[in-house]
């Protein structure tokens, strides 16, 4: 256990679903009231993992472009929701994992902390400011800047390089199993996030959080 603890120098966390929680249905319901399209249909676009909307959102396109893609998918005029209104609604889907954020602030005293997220510029700016990511994460790597998304190895390599560590010195936490598997293939210790208590328990097993 002590050898494992000495080996680990960094903790890397996903953002959405781990550091902050989200529900695309929140935005879908509000958009539905305006454009008279079913919330489920809107949700399926917002929540898609590999559709044109998500690809555009996560890989550096502007909100104007991916809102246009969504409007075409819904067969509506994009002017029905002005861009600024869409951006505001798109930012309403989040709430913080307060317990985990507090834990990260404590862990930062002993470990390097990084965030990796498949996220666009709009959400990065909103979340980083609202939840003060800089206060608990030394390094923040976003898909739209990296031009790569989890579970592709490039985004993990960028993070490790910026943290100046090797893969065996890092633990990666994500709520999506495919992203954890991608990290493990790179040699990182991987934890599939299900709850805060579960992460604390697995940290203890790795020698992290001694005495808790």
Secondary structure, 3 states (H helix, E strand, C coil): CHHHHHHCCEEEEECECCCEEECHHHHHHHHHHHHCCCHHHHHHHHCCCCCHHHHHHHCCCCHHHHHHHHHHHHCCCHHHCCHHHHHHHHCCCEEECHHHHHHHHHHCCCCEEEEEECCCHHHHHHHHHHCCHHHCCCEEEEHHHHCCCCCCHHHHHHHHHHHCCCHHHEEEEECCHHHHHHHHHCCCEEEECCCHHHHHHHHHHCCCCCCC
